[in-house]
Amino acid sequence: MKGRSLVIPVLLLLFTMLCAVHVADAEQYSLYGKPLNLAGYISQGATLSLNNKGYYDTARDVQSLLTNVFVEGDYSFRNNLRVYAAGMFTADWVYDVKSRNQEWNDQLFDKSRSNLYMDNDYWQVLKEAHVTWSPGDFNFRFGKQVVAWGETDGFRLMDQINPMDQSRGFSDVEFENTIIPIWLLKAEYYPKVETGWLQDMGFEFVFNPNISFIPNKTIQPGNDFSGIWAPNARIDNPFVPGGEIHLGSADTYDVDKPRSLSSKGFEYGFRVKGIVNDAIVTLNYFYGIDNSPTVWNMPIPNRIEMASDGKMLLHPNFQGRYDLLRFAGGTFSRDIPFLKSSALGGVAPVIRLEAFYLFGNTLAATDTTTRGMLHHTDEVRWALGVDWKIRVPFINPRSGITIMPQFYHRKILNYPNGKSLIEHDNQALLDPDNYMTTLMISTSYMNNKLTPSFFWMRDINRRADMFRYQVQYDYSDNWRYTVGALFLGGLDNMNNGVMNNSFEFYDHKDQLYLKVTYRWG
């Protein structure tokens, strides 16, 4: 049975690879006298656990064998009319390789196959598909696309239009593959206003007609649902075996969401942008639906069974809904010339600021059991980042080192007294003031072929951290090799931390990852 289960996916993969190799030598075709460009990549990755102590929430040795096949193409009917489409095939062969592994099956990881073995929803296979028309000073784009409003790394602030898919983990801190394109209409107008202090002014309008309601795809409790990324969620109880109860997948997940094409799912965004006195400035407004639901515990008995490690496994029952998301804010970016130093390479640092005011955010509390117990609060969220390329000759005598620190603050106004508010979807605790920092450092060697990087995210409130060490090597224009290590963890309540929060959820998930990528076009 195992051999036969592999036949179809392997044949499909080989066929796609043969197609890719066939077009690799032809970057551009001609169709009716107009250029047709094709490009793409094939990647094969693997992750290996760095924690082999037999914890219930993690798997030993090989944890994933992920294949991605990406193909994109664009065709220009006229100089101002262009069509673009992109698709991706994604499969994790670890479910075939470990299908007879007793420990893997006892920990219920095999049950997550239906969610994570192969991405087969249409919106996962069809990444983007849109038409762009650019008459005069206008630019119109309709179709499945990404609208980027922010530039933060490791987290998203202003970027709230497109949902995210983080069901396969946290290694992609640049969000290359985690942002989900959705069906949007984007209209831009550039009136060519030029003054001494204002250039490149533009107006942007975004409308989501809710053709398909696609929310965030996040990591949920339960090995049988989220696989090797299932959080180590648990309940302390000194009177049960092992002193704690595992939190498993939900038996009930009753979340109201807008029906496709329903006006309740319509979203509107407006942005004014321009260069003001050498600074890139935008003013943003958004009215729509939060991509993550407000979720609370249902007041009904929960099913309990025994996990493979002898501890109790509780299956909760959740109810929820998708609430309004309304904010107004802006972004600011410019270089700081007076900080330019010849001793550091002569490059001025760039400062980035993103901020918005959130109106009437809906949050549940730890004791919420009905809709009437939800709380409505305004919020201020802002982030400050710096991008600075400096020269440190004893580390890299030829290329600069890019240093990118960020600071994030989320202020919840009128926080209810005596309550503990929780985050949308994952139910992590929120404080009145929530702080986070990140640091990205990267450089390159061998004429930009070898690129080492380091990323650190610190949840200050929860005293939790994520570290990512990565090296990429571009052997040629086609071949890229990536190796990295991911370390996550935090302090639990026995060590002056907070259990069931932030990266403490993933304290056992340290892993080594490798990937080989072939690119064409």
C-alpha positions as CSV (number, residue, x, y, z in Angstrom):
1,M,0.0,0.0,0.0
2,K,2.8,2.4,0.8
3,G,4.5,1.9,-2.6
4,R,1.2,2.5,-4.5
5,S,0.5,5.6,-2.4
6,L,3.7,7.1,-3.7
7,V,3.2,6.4,-7.4
8,I,0.8,9.2,-8.3
9,P,2.6,12.1,-6.5
10,V,6.0,10.9,-7.7
11,L,4.8,10.7,-11.3
12,L,3.2,14.1,-11.0
13,L,6.4,15.6,-9.6
14,L,8.6,14.0,-12.4
15,F,6.2,15.3,-15.1
16,T,6.4,18.8,-13.7
17,M,10.2,18.7,-13.4
18,L,10.5,17.5,-17.1
19,C,8.2,20.4,-18.1
20,A,10.4,22.8,-16.1
21,V,13.6,21.5,-17.7
22,H,12.0,21.9,-21.1
23,V,11.3,25.6,-20.6
24,A,14.5,26.3,-18.8
25,D,16.4,27.0,-22.0
26,A,13.6,29.3,-23.3
27,E,13.1,32.3,-21.1
28,Q,10.9,34.0,-23.6
29,Y,8.5,32.9,-26.3
30,S,6.6,34.8,-28.9
31,L,2.8,34.5,-29.1
32,Y,1.1,36.4,-31.9
33,G,4.1,38.6,-32.2
34,K,4.0,39.5,-28.5
35,P,6.4,38.4,-25.8
36,L,5.4,35.5,-23.4
37,N,7.8,35.1,-20.5
38,L,8.1,32.0,-18.4
39,A,10.0,31.4,-15.2
40,G,9.9,29.3,-12.1
41,Y,11.7,27.0,-9.7
42,I,11.7,23.6,-8.2
43,S,12.8,23.1,-4.6
44,Q,13.2,20.1,-2.3
45,G,13.6,20.8,1.4
46,A,14.1,18.7,4.5
47,T,13.9,19.5,8.2
48,L,15.6,17.5,11.0
49,S,14.7,17.7,14.6
50,L,17.4,18.9,17.0
51,N,15.4,17.6,19.9
52,N,15.3,13.8,20.2
53,K,14.1,13.5,23.8
54,G,10.8,12.0,22.8
55,Y,8.5,14.9,23.7
56,Y,4.9,14.3,22.7
57,D,4.6,17.5,20.7
58,T,7.6,16.9,18.4
59,A,8.9,14.2,16.1
60,R,12.3,12.7,16.2
61,D,14.8,12.9,13.2
62,V,13.1,13.8,9.9
63,Q,10.2,16.1,10.3
64,S,9.3,17.3,6.8
65,L,10.3,16.6,3.2
66,L,8.7,19.5,1.4
67,T,8.6,19.9,-2.4
68,N,7.6,23.1,-4.1
69,V,7.2,23.5,-7.9
70,F,6.5,27.1,-8.9
71,V,5.7,28.3,-12.4
72,E,4.9,31.9,-13.5
73,G,4.3,33.6,-16.8
74,D,3.3,37.0,-18.2
75,Y,2.0,38.0,-21.6
76,S,1.7,41.6,-22.9
77,F,-1.2,42.1,-25.3
78,R,-0.2,45.7,-25.8
79,N,2.3,48.0,-24.1
80,N,-0.3,48.9,-21.5
81,L,-2.1,45.6,-21.1
82,R,-0.5,42.7,-19.4
83,V,-1.6,39.3,-18.0
84,Y,0.2,37.5,-15.2
85,A,-0.4,34.0,-13.7
86,A,1.5,31.9,-11.2
87,G,0.9,28.4,-9.8
88,M,2.5,26.2,-7.2
89,F,2.5,22.5,-6.4
90,T,3.3,21.7,-2.8
91,A,3.7,18.3,-1.1
92,D,5.3,17.0,2.0
93,W,6.6,13.4,1.4
94,V,7.3,12.8,5.1
95,Y,3.8,11.5,5.4
96,D,4.7,8.7,3.0
97,V,8.2,8.1,4.4
98,K,6.9,7.8,8.0
99,S,3.6,6.1,7.3
100,R,4.7,3.0,9.1
101,N,6.7,4.7,11.9
102,Q,5.0,3.5,15.1
103,E,6.0,6.5,17.2
104,W,4.9,9.0,14.5
105,N,1.5,7.3,14.3
106,D,1.2,7.0,18.1
107,Q,1.7,10.7,18.5
108,L,-1.1,11.3,15.9
109,F,1.1,13.1,13.4
110,D,-0.2,10.8,10.6
111,K,-3.7,12.3,11.2
112,S,-2.5,15.7,10.0
113,R,-1.9,14.3,6.5
114,S,-5.3,15.6,5.4
115,N,-4.2,19.2,6.2
116,L,-0.5,19.2,5.3
117,Y,0.4,16.4,2.9
118,M,-0.5,18.3,-0.2
119,D,-1.8,21.8,-0.9
120,N,-4.8,21.1,-3.1
121,D,-7.2,24.0,-2.4
122,Y,-7.6,26.1,-5.6
123,W,-6.2,29.2,-3.9
124,Q,-3.0,27.3,-2.9
125,V,-2.4,25.9,-6.4
126,L,-3.3,29.2,-8.2
127,K,-1.0,31.7,-6.5
128,E,-1.7,34.7,-8.7
129,A,-3.7,35.5,-11.8
130,H,-4.4,39.1,-12.7
131,V,-4.7,41.6,-15.6
132,T,-3.0,45.0,-15.5
133,W,-4.1,47.9,-17.7
134,S,-2.2,51.1,-17.6
135,P,-3.9,53.9,-19.6
136,G,-2.1,57.2,-19.2
137,D,-1.8,58.3,-15.6
138,F,-3.9,55.4,-14.4
139,N,-3.0,51.8,-13.5
140,F,-5.7,49.1,-12.9
141,R,-5.1,45.6,-11.8
142,F,-7.8,43.0,-11.2
143,G,-7.3,39.4,-10.1
144,K,-5.7,37.3,-7.5
145,Q,-2.8,39.4,-6.2
146,V,-0.8,40.7,-3.3
147,V,-1.1,44.3,-2.1
148,A,1.9,45.2,0.1
149,W,1.5,48.2,2.4
150,G,4.4,47.6,4.8
151,E,8.0,46.5,4.9
152,T,8.6,45.0,8.3
153,D,10.5,41.7,8.6
154,G,9.3,38.8,10.8
155,F,5.9,40.3,11.5
156,R,3.3,42.4,9.7
157,L,2.0,45.7,10.8
158,M,0.5,47.8,7.9
159,D,0.2,44.7,5.7
160,Q,-3.3,43.6,6.7
161,I,-5.0,43.2,3.4
162,N,-3.7,39.7,2.3
163,P,-4.0,36.8,4.7
164,M,-1.0,34.6,5.6
165,D,-0.4,30.8,5.6
166,Q,2.0,29.9,8.4
167,S,0.8,26.4,8.9
168,R,4.2,25.0,7.8
169,G,6.3,26.9,10.4
170,F,8.4,30.1,10.9
171,S,11.5,29.7,8.8
172,D,10.2,32.1,6.1
173,V,10.7,35.4,8.0
174,E,10.7,37.4,4.7
175,F,7.2,36.1,3.9
176,E,8.2,35.0,0.4
177,N,5.8,32.0,0.5
178,T,3.5,32.8,3.4
179,I,1.4,35.7,2.0
180,I,-1.8,34.4,0.3
181,P,-2.8,36.3,-2.8
182,I,-6.6,37.1,-2.9
183,W,-9.0,38.5,-5.5
184,L,-8.7,42.3,-5.5
185,L,-9.3,45.3,-7.7
186,K,-6.5,47.9,-7.3
187,A,-6.7,51.2,-9.0
188,E,-3.9,53.8,-9.0
189,Y,-3.7,57.4,-10.3
190,Y,-0.5,59.4,-10.6
191,P,-1.4,63.0,-11.4
192,K,2.3,64.1,-12.0
193,V,2.3,66.7,-9.3
194,E,5.8,68.1,-9.0
195,T,6.8,70.8,-6.6
196,G,9.9,71.7,-4.7
197,W,9.0,69.4,-1.8
198,L,6.6,66.8,-3.4
199,Q,7.3,64.3,-6.2
200,D,5.8,61.1,-7.5
201,M,2.4,61.6,-5.8
202,G,-0.1,58.9,-6.3
203,F,-3.5,57.7,-5.1
204,E,-4.4,54.0,-4.6
205,F,-7.8,52.4,-4.1
206,V,-8.2,48.7,-3.2
207,F,-11.5,46.8,-3.3
208,N,-12.0,43.2,-2.2
209,P,-15.2,41.9,-3.7
210,N,-15.0,38.8,-1.5
211,I,-15.0,36.4,-4.5
212,S,-13.5,33.8,-2.1
213,F,-13.2,34.4,1.6
214,I,-9.7,33.2,2.5
215,P,-8.6,33.8,6.1
216,N,-5.2,33.3,7.8
217,K,-4.1,29.7,7.9
218,T,-2.4,29.4,11.2
219,I,-1.0,26.8,13.5
220,Q,-3.7,25.2,15.7
221,P,-3.4,22.9,18.7
222,G,-3.2,19.2,18.1
223,N,-0.6,16.9,16.5
224,D,-3.4,15.5,14.4
225,F,-4.2,18.9,12.9
226,S,-1.0,20.9,12.7
227,G,1.6,18.1,12.5
228,I,5.1,18.7,13.7
229,W,4.3,22.4,14.3
230,A,1.4,21.7,16.8
231,P,2.1,24.0,19.8
232,N,2.9,22.5,23.2
233,A,-0.3,23.8,24.7
234,R,-1.1,22.3,28.1
235,I,-3.0,22.8,31.4
236,D,-1.2,22.5,34.7
237,N,-2.9,20.0,37.0
238,P,-0.9,18.3,39.8
239,F,-3.7,15.6,40.3
240,V,-3.4,14.0,36.8
241,P,-0.6,11.8,35.4
242,G,2.4,13.8,34.5
243,G,1.1,16.9,36.3
244,E,-0.4,18.4,33.1
245,I,-2.9,17.9,30.4
246,H,-2.1,18.2,26.7
247,L,-4.4,20.5,24.7
248,G,-5.3,18.7,21.5
249,S,-7.3,19.5,18.3
250,A,-10.7,21.1,18.7
251,D,-13.7,18.8,18.5
252,T,-15.8,21.8,17.7
253,Y,-14.6,24.9,15.8
254,D,-17.7,26.8,15.1
255,V,-16.6,30.1,13.6
256,D,-18.9,32.3,11.6
257,K,-17.4,33.7,8.4
258,P,-18.7,35.8,5.5
259,R,-20.0,33.8,2.7
260,S,-18.2,34.2,-0.7
261,L,-19.6,37.2,-2.7
262,S,-21.5,38.4,0.4
263,S,-21.2,42.2,1.0
264,K,-20.3,41.4,4.6
265,G,-16.9,40.4,3.3
266,F,-16.3,43.5,1.2
267,E,-13.1,45.4,2.0
268,Y,-11.9,48.8,1.1
269,G,-8.4,50.3,1.2
270,F,-7.2,53.8,0.3
271,R,-3.6,55.1,0.2
272,V,-1.9,58.4,-0.7
273,K,1.8,58.1,-1.4
274,G,4.6,60.4,-2.5
275,I,8.1,61.6,-1.9
276,V,8.0,64.5,0.6
277,N,11.3,66.3,1.1
278,D,13.3,63.2,0.1
279,A,11.2,61.0,2.4
280,I,8.8,58.3,1.1
281,V,5.5,58.9,2.9
282,T,2.1,57.2,2.7
283,L,-1.2,57.8,4.4
284,N,-3.3,54.6,4.7
285,Y,-6.9,53.8,5.6
286,F,-8.5,50.3,5.6
287,Y,-12.0,49.1,6.3
288,G,-12.5,45.3,6.2
289,I,-12.5,42.0,8.0
290,D,-9.8,40.7,10.3
291,N,-8.0,37.8,8.7
292,S,-8.0,35.9,12.1
293,P,-11.1,35.1,14.0
294,T,-12.0,36.1,17.5
295,V,-12.3,32.8,19.3
296,W,-13.6,31.7,22.7
297,N,-14.2,28.5,24.7
298,M,-17.7,27.0,24.5
299,P,-19.2,26.2,27.9
300,I,-19.7,22.5,27.2
301,P,-17.9,19.4,28.4
302,N,-14.6,18.6,26.6
303,R,-13.6,15.2,25.4
304,I,-10.5,13.7,27.1
305,E,-8.4,10.7,26.0
306,M,-4.9,9.4,26.8
307,A,-1.9,10.5,24.8
308,S,0.9,8.2,23.8
309,D,3.2,9.6,26.6
310,G,0.6,8.6,29.3
311,K,-0.7,12.1,29.9
312,M,-4.3,13.2,29.4
313,L,-5.2,14.8,26.0
314,L,-8.1,17.3,26.1
315,H,-10.0,18.3,23.0
316,P,-11.6,21.8,23.4
317,N,-14.7,23.3,21.8
318,F,-14.3,26.7,20.3
319,Q,-16.7,29.2,18.9
320,G,-15.9,32.4,17.1
321,R,-16.4,34.9,14.4
322,Y,-14.5,37.3,12.0
323,D,-14.8,40.8,13.2
324,L,-14.3,44.2,11.6
325,L,-10.8,45.6,11.1
326,R,-10.6,49.4,10.7
327,F,-7.5,51.5,10.9
328,A,-5.9,54.7,9.7
329,G,-2.2,55.3,9.7
330,G,0.9,55.9,7.6
331,T,4.5,55.0,6.8
332,F,7.6,57.0,6.6
333,S,11.0,56.1,5.1
334,R,14.1,58.1,4.4
335,D,17.9,58.0,4.7
336,I,19.7,60.0,7.5
337,P,22.6,61.7,5.7
338,F,24.3,63.1,8.8
339,L,24.9,59.5,10.1
340,K,26.8,58.6,6.9
341,S,30.4,57.8,7.9
342,S,33.3,57.0,5.5
343,A,34.8,54.8,8.3
344,L,31.6,52.6,8.1
345,G,31.5,52.5,4.3
346,G,29.9,55.8,3.4
347,V,26.3,54.6,3.3
348,A,23.6,56.5,5.2
349,P,21.2,54.4,7.3
350,V,17.5,54.3,6.3
351,I,14.9,54.8,8.9
352,R,11.4,53.1,8.5
353,L,8.3,54.0,10.6
354,E,4.9,52.3,10.3
355,A,2.0,53.2,12.6
356,F,-1.8,53.0,12.7
357,Y,-4.7,53.6,15.0
358,L,-7.1,50.7,15.2
359,F,-10.8,51.5,15.8
360,G,-12.9,49.1,17.9
361,N,-10.9,45.9,17.8
362,T,-12.9,43.0,19.2
363,L,-11.0,40.7,21.6
364,A,-12.0,37.8,23.8
365,A,-10.8,37.3,27.4
366,T,-9.8,34.1,29.2
367,D,-13.2,33.9,30.7
368,T,-15.2,34.6,27.6
369,T,-17.8,31.9,26.8
370,T,-20.4,33.9,24.8
371,R,-20.5,36.7,22.2
372,G,-21.9,39.0,24.8
373,M,-18.7,38.7,26.9
374,L,-16.4,40.1,24.1
375,H,-14.5,43.4,24.6
376,H,-14.0,46.3,22.2
377,T,-10.9,48.3,22.4
378,D,-9.0,50.8,20.4
379,E,-5.3,50.2,19.7
380,V,-2.2,52.0,18.6
381,R,0.4,49.9,16.8
382,W,3.7,51.2,15.6
383,A,7.1,49.9,14.5
384,L,10.4,51.6,14.0
385,G,13.2,50.0,11.9
386,V,16.6,50.9,10.6
387,D,18.4,49.5,7.6
388,W,22.2,50.2,7.6
389,K,24.8,48.8,5.4
390,I,28.2,49.2,7.0
391,R,31.8,48.0,6.3
392,V,33.5,45.8,8.8
393,P,36.7,44.8,7.0
394,F,37.8,42.1,9.4
395,I,34.5,40.3,8.9
396,N,34.0,41.0,5.2
397,P,36.7,43.1,3.4
398,R,34.8,43.3,0.1
399,S,31.1,43.6,0.8
400,G,29.1,45.5,3.4
401,I,27.1,44.0,6.3
402,T,23.4,44.9,6.4
403,I,22.0,45.4,9.9
404,M,18.3,45.8,10.3
405,P,16.9,46.2,13.9
406,Q,13.2,46.8,14.5
407,F,11.1,47.7,17.6
408,Y,7.4,47.1,17.8
409,H,4.8,48.4,20.3
410,R,1.1,47.4,20.5
411,K,-0.8,49.6,22.9
412,I,-4.3,48.4,23.8
413,L,-6.4,51.3,25.0
414,N,-9.1,51.1,27.7
415,Y,-7.9,47.6,28.7
416,P,-10.7,46.1,30.9
417,N,-9.8,45.9,34.6
418,G,-9.6,42.4,36.1
419,K,-9.6,40.7,32.7
420,S,-6.9,39.0,30.6
421,L,-7.5,39.6,26.9
422,I,-6.3,37.0,24.4
423,E,-5.0,37.2,20.9
424,H,-7.2,36.3,17.9
425,D,-7.1,32.7,16.9
426,N,-4.2,31.3,19.1
427,Q,-5.6,32.7,22.4
428,A,-2.2,33.9,23.6
429,L,-2.3,36.4,26.5
430,L,-2.2,40.1,25.7
431,D,-1.0,42.9,28.0
432,P,-2.0,46.5,27.9
433,D,1.4,47.2,26.3
434,N,3.1,44.5,24.2
435,Y,6.7,44.9,23.0
436,M,8.8,43.1,20.5
437,T,12.2,43.6,18.9
438,T,13.9,41.9,15.9
439,L,17.3,42.0,14.4
440,M,18.3,40.9,10.9
441,I,22.0,40.8,9.9
442,S,23.3,39.6,6.5
443,T,26.2,39.9,4.2
444,S,27.6,38.3,1.1
445,Y,30.8,36.7,-0.1
446,M,32.2,35.3,-3.4
447,N,30.6,38.0,-5.6
448,N,27.2,37.7,-3.8
449,K,27.1,33.9,-4.3
450,L,27.4,33.1,-0.6
451,T,24.9,34.9,1.7
452,P,24.9,34.2,5.5
453,S,22.2,35.7,7.6
454,F,21.0,35.9,11.2
455,F,17.5,36.7,12.5
456,W,16.4,37.2,16.1
457,M,12.9,38.0,17.3
458,R,12.4,38.8,21.0
459,D,9.0,38.8,22.6
460,I,9.8,41.1,25.5
461,N,6.6,40.6,27.5
462,R,6.8,36.8,27.3
463,R,10.6,36.5,27.5
464,A,10.6,34.3,24.5
465,D,12.9,34.2,21.5
466,M,13.3,32.9,18.0
467,F,16.7,32.6,16.4
468,R,17.3,31.7,12.7
469,Y,20.8,31.1,11.3
470,Q,20.9,30.6,7.5
471,V,23.4,30.3,4.7
472,Q,22.5,30.5,1.0
473,Y,24.8,29.5,-1.8
474,D,24.1,30.4,-5.4
475,Y,26.1,27.8,-7.3
476,S,25.0,29.2,-10.6
477,D,22.1,31.3,-12.0
478,N,20.0,28.2,-11.7
479,W,21.1,26.3,-8.6
480,R,20.7,27.5,-5.0
481,Y,21.5,25.7,-1.8
482,T,20.1,26.7,1.6
483,V,21.0,25.4,5.0
484,G,19.8,26.8,8.3
485,A,18.9,26.2,11.9
486,L,15.9,27.4,13.8
487,F,15.7,27.7,17.6
488,L,12.6,28.7,19.5
489,G,11.7,28.9,23.2
490,G,10.6,30.9,26.2
491,L,10.3,30.7,29.9
492,D,7.2,28.9,31.3
493,N,5.4,29.9,34.5
494,M,7.8,27.7,36.6
495,N,10.7,29.9,35.5
496,N,9.1,33.4,35.8
497,G,7.7,33.2,32.4
498,V,4.2,32.6,30.9
499,M,3.1,29.2,29.9
500,N,1.2,28.7,26.6
501,N,2.4,31.9,25.0
502,S,4.6,33.1,22.1
503,F,7.6,30.9,21.3
504,E,7.3,29.0,24.6
505,F,4.6,27.1,22.7
506,Y,7.4,25.8,20.4
507,D,10.1,25.1,23.0
508,H,10.7,21.6,21.6
509,K,10.7,22.6,17.9
510,D,14.4,23.4,17.3
511,Q,15.4,22.1,13.9
512,L,17.9,22.0,11.1
513,Y,16.6,22.7,7.6
514,L,18.1,22.2,4.1
515,K,16.8,23.1,0.7
516,V,17.9,22.7,-2.9
517,T,16.4,25.0,-5.5
518,Y,16.6,24.9,-9.3
519,R,15.5,28.2,-10.9
520,W,14.8,29.0,-14.5
521,G,13.7,31.9,-16.6
